[in-house]
Amino acid sequence: MSRLSFTTFVCDCSLQQGFGCAILVVDMDIEIIHENKKRFLDLLLLADESEAMIDKYLERGEMFALYDDGLKSICVVTGESPDTCELKNIATYEKWHGMGYGSRLIQYISEFYKGKYRSMIVGTGDVPSGRCFYEKNGFSLSHRISNFFTDNYDHPMFEDGIQLVDMIYLKKEL
Ligand SMILES: CC(C)(COP(=O)(O)OP(=O)(O)OC[C@H]1O[C@@H](n2cnc3c(N)ncnc32)[C@H](O)[C@@H]1OP(=O)(O)O)[C@@H](O)C(=O)NCCC(=O)NCCS
């Protein structure tokens, strides 16, 4: 198990007293998880509702867990070719959405894989929230697989009230 600590600055608006946000100095840890990855299944299922699909990439993938006074987020990255790795799963506990943990993980893995791969891809449903999250973190639209969700799942899937039809891939040069 590798554990790396770093200090970051967090804007905590709950502490504001009419003068804008308070800046807190927070120590976070990102751990690379080598064993017993299934113990994070509750988080993995937030991003991928099919345990059977998760099983296809979990063991061959590298898993990263972000701790900040307890577990907050995880992600899994696989090597797909000598040049390209893929972010297969990223999730933050719902209570902690919007606090920057997902973006911090993406910054971390982008640095981690720089020099090992030329680019990182990620596939997601074509909904604005997911797309914005990745674009905010340096990804841009690469290609689209038409009807992926309607062809591969036996029931309609929805995110943010929108039915998922196409899978979009976004790409980031490392
Ligand atoms: C997508 C996800 C990992 C982002 O994690 P996070 O720790 O909230 O990430 P950050 O705080 O760094 O960024 C939040 C941004 O994510 C975007 N976002 C995407 N889905 C979101 C959701 N369900 N809730 C809140 N924000 C979401 C928002 O645009 C937000 O942008 P903003 O900060 O400009 O408002 C998290 O929302 C999540 O776990 N979602 C469920 C699992 C999932 O669907 N994963 C695959 C994503 S396509």
The ligand as a Tripos MOL2 file, in Angstrom:
@<TRIPOS>MOLECULE
LIG
   48    50     1     0     0
SMALL
NO_CHARGES

@<TRIPOS>ATOM
      1 C1        -18.7330   13.1290  -10.6530 C.3       1 LIG1
      2 C2        -18.1930   13.0800   -9.2230 C.3       1 LIG1
      3 C3        -17.1380   11.9830   -9.0870 C.3       1 LIG1
      4 C4        -17.5460   14.4440   -8.9230 C.3       1 LIG1
      5 O1        -16.9390   14.3390   -7.6370 O.3       1 LIG1
      6 P1        -16.8140   15.6040   -6.6870 P.3       1 LIG1
      7 O2        -15.9460   15.2100   -5.5580 O.co2     1 LIG1
      8 O3        -18.1510   16.1680   -6.4140 O.co2     1 LIG1
      9 O4        -16.0200   16.5590   -7.6960 O.3       1 LIG1
     10 P2        -15.6380   18.0890   -7.5660 P.3       1 LIG1
     11 O5        -16.1420   18.6570   -6.2910 O.co2     1 LIG1
     12 O6        -14.2180   18.1950   -7.8810 O.co2     1 LIG1
     13 O7        -16.4440   18.7050   -8.8020 O.3       1 LIG1
     14 C5        -17.8450   18.8400   -8.7430 C.3       1 LIG1
     15 C6        -18.3330   19.1000  -10.1410 C.3       1 LIG1
     16 O8        -18.7940   17.8550  -10.6520 O.3       1 LIG1
     17 C7        -19.9360   18.0560  -11.4450 C.3       1 LIG1
     18 N1        -20.8720   17.0040  -11.1260 N.ar      1 LIG1
     19 C8        -21.1050   15.9360  -11.9250 C.ar      1 LIG1
     20 N2        -22.0180   15.1450  -11.3820 N.ar      1 LIG1
     21 C9        -22.3520   15.6710  -10.1920 C.ar      1 LIG1
     22 C10       -23.2590   15.2930   -9.1670 C.ar      1 LIG1
     23 N3        -24.0080   14.1920   -9.2630 N.pl3     1 LIG1
     24 N4        -23.3200   16.0630   -8.0560 N.ar      1 LIG1
     25 C11       -22.5510   17.1910   -7.9520 C.ar      1 LIG1
     26 N5        -21.6920   17.5950   -8.8920 N.ar      1 LIG1
     27 C12       -21.5990   16.8480  -10.0080 C.ar      1 LIG1
     28 C13       -20.4720   19.4230  -11.1830 C.3       1 LIG1
     29 O9        -20.4130   20.0610  -12.4550 O.3       1 LIG1
     30 C14       -19.4890   20.0810  -10.2210 C.3       1 LIG1
     31 O10       -19.0430   21.2440  -10.8280 O.3       1 LIG1
     32 P3        -18.9730   22.6270   -9.9780 P.3       1 LIG1
     33 O11       -17.9420   22.3920   -8.9080 O.co2     1 LIG1
     34 O12       -18.5580   23.6130  -11.0130 O.co2     1 LIG1
     35 O13       -20.3550   22.8180   -9.4370 O.co2     1 LIG1
     36 C15       -19.3490   12.9060   -8.1890 C.3       1 LIG1
     37 O14       -20.3890   13.7870   -8.5300 O.3       1 LIG1
     38 C16       -19.9040   11.4880   -8.1250 C.2       1 LIG1
     39 O15       -19.4170   10.6700   -7.3380 O.2       1 LIG1
     40 N6        -20.9540   11.2140   -8.9090 N.am      1 LIG1
     41 C17       -21.5760    9.8860   -8.8690 C.3       1 LIG1
     42 C18       -20.6580    8.8640   -9.5250 C.3       1 LIG1
     43 C19       -20.5290    9.1210  -11.0050 C.2       1 LIG1
     44 O16       -21.5020    9.3130  -11.7090 O.2       1 LIG1
     45 N7        -19.2610    9.0520  -11.4870 N.am      1 LIG1
     46 C20       -18.9720    9.1940  -12.8940 C.3       1 LIG1
     47 C21       -19.1080   10.6050  -13.3260 C.3       1 LIG1
     48 S1        -19.5860   10.7880  -15.0270 S.3       1 LIG1
@<TRIPOS>BOND
     1     1     2 1
     2     2     3 1
     3     2     4 1
     4     2    36 1
     5     4     5 1
     6     5     6 1
     7     6     7 2
     8     6     8 1
     9     6     9 1
    10     9    10 1
    11    10    11 2
    12    10    12 1
    13    10    13 1
    14    13    14 1
    15    14    15 1
    16    15    16 1
    17    15    30 1
    18    16    17 1
    19    17    18 1
    20    17    28 1
    21    18    19 ar
    22    18    27 ar
    23    19    20 ar
    24    20    21 ar
    25    21    22 ar
    26    21    27 ar
    27    22    23 1
    28    22    24 ar
    29    24    25 ar
    30    25    26 ar
    31    26    27 ar
    32    28    29 1
    33    28    30 1
    34    30    31 1
    35    31    32 1
    36    32    33 2
    37    32    34 1
    38    32    35 1
    39    36    37 1
    40    36    38 1
    41    38    39 2
    42    38    40 1
    43    40    41 1
    44    41    42 1
    45    42    43 1
    46    43    44 2
    47    43    45 1
    48    45    46 1
    49    46    47 1
    50    47    48 1
@<TRIPOS>SUBSTRUCTURE
     1 LIG1         1 GROUP 0 **** ****
